[in-house]
C-alpha cells in the first residue's frame, strides 16, 4: 500500500480533485441509478455531493448557491435532470430509506 504521508498537499489535493471529477462523471453517466438507491446503499447521493461542494465553496469565501452546485454535480439544472431521469421511488425504496433513518 502506498504511503500517503510522503504526498505534498498540492499533489494530494490534485488526486482528490481528480477522483471527485471521476465520481461526478460516473454519476452523470449512470442516470439509471436513482438518488434514493445511492442513499440506501451508500448513505449519500448527488444532492449530498452538491451540498458538500457548496459548503467547500463557502469555506473559501465563494458565492455559490445550492442550485449552482447541483448543476455542477448533475451536469444540467436539477429540474431538467429530475424530469429526464428521476423515477418515482418505489414502496420498497421508501421503506429501506425510512428504516435507515431510525436508530
VMD Tcl script that draws the C-alpha trace (Angstrom):
set ca {
  {0.00 0.00 0.00}
  {1.31 3.44 -0.92}
  {2.41 5.68 1.91}
  {0.34 8.85 1.61}
  {2.41 10.73 4.16}
  {5.01 11.49 1.51}
  {2.48 13.30 -0.72}
  {2.71 17.04 -0.66}
  {-0.52 18.97 -0.10}
  {-0.82 20.07 -3.74}
  {-0.44 16.53 -5.09}
  {-2.91 15.15 -2.55}
  {-5.44 17.84 -3.46}
  {-4.95 17.18 -7.18}
  {-5.52 13.44 -6.69}
  {-8.63 14.06 -4.58}
  {-9.96 16.51 -7.17}
  {-9.37 14.00 -9.98}
  {-11.18 11.29 -8.02}
  {-14.11 13.66 -7.36}
  {-14.34 14.61 -11.05}
  {-14.33 10.93 -11.99}
  {-17.08 10.17 -9.46}
  {-19.22 13.05 -10.76}
  {-18.69 11.96 -14.38}
  {-19.63 8.40 -13.44}
  {-22.82 9.55 -11.70}
  {-23.72 11.70 -14.70}
  {-23.43 8.63 -16.94}
  {-25.32 6.34 -14.55}
  {-28.63 8.14 -14.72}
  {-30.29 4.77 -14.14}
  {-29.04 4.87 -10.56}
  {-31.58 6.83 -8.57}
  {-30.59 9.08 -5.68}
  {-32.68 7.01 -3.27}
  {-30.69 3.93 -4.31}
  {-27.46 5.76 -3.56}
  {-28.84 6.90 -0.20}
  {-29.99 3.40 0.68}
  {-26.71 1.75 -0.27}
  {-24.08 4.39 0.47}
  {-25.72 6.97 2.69}
  {-25.16 9.83 0.25}
  {-26.44 10.93 -3.15}
  {-25.90 13.54 -5.83}
  {-27.67 16.12 -3.69}
  {-25.29 15.40 -0.81}
  {-22.32 15.92 -3.14}
  {-23.88 19.22 -4.21}
  {-24.24 20.33 -0.60}
  {-20.65 19.36 0.19}
  {-19.44 21.22 -2.92}
  {-21.39 24.31 -1.90}
  {-20.05 24.12 1.65}
  {-16.48 23.86 0.35}
  {-17.05 26.92 -1.84}
  {-18.49 28.78 1.14}
  {-15.43 27.83 3.22}
  {-13.33 29.52 0.54}
  {-15.50 32.63 0.64}
  {-17.07 31.90 -2.75}
  {-20.68 32.76 -3.52}
  {-22.15 29.53 -4.86}
  {-25.75 28.64 -4.13}
  {-27.20 25.15 -3.84}
  {-28.79 25.17 -7.30}
  {-25.49 26.18 -8.89}
  {-23.72 23.39 -7.02}
  {-26.37 20.89 -8.15}
  {-25.87 21.95 -11.76}
  {-22.15 21.27 -11.36}
  {-22.82 17.77 -10.00}
  {-25.75 16.87 -12.27}
  {-24.28 18.45 -15.41}
  {-27.54 20.31 -16.04}
  {-30.14 22.16 -13.99}
  {-31.60 19.83 -11.37}
  {-35.17 20.31 -12.61}
  {-34.14 19.16 -16.09}
  {-32.27 16.13 -14.72}
  {-35.19 15.23 -12.48}
  {-37.70 15.45 -15.33}
  {-35.50 13.40 -17.63}
  {-34.07 10.76 -15.30}
  {-35.74 10.56 -11.90}
  {-38.36 7.90 -11.35}
  {-40.86 7.84 -8.51}
  {-39.39 5.91 -5.59}
  {-40.94 2.50 -5.08}
  {-42.53 1.44 -1.82}
  {-39.53 -0.83 -1.17}
  {-37.07 2.00 -1.78}
  {-39.00 4.30 0.55}
  {-39.22 1.62 3.22}
  {-35.46 0.97 3.03}
  {-34.78 4.70 3.30}
  {-37.15 5.08 6.26}
  {-35.55 2.08 8.01}
  {-32.12 3.73 7.77}
  {-33.37 6.91 9.39}
  {-34.49 5.09 12.52}
  {-31.91 4.41 15.27}
}
mol new
graphics top color blue
foreach p $ca { graphics top sphere $p radius 0.5 }
foreach p [lrange $ca 0 end-1] q [lrange $ca 1 end] { graphics top cylinder $p $q radius 0.2 }
display resetview
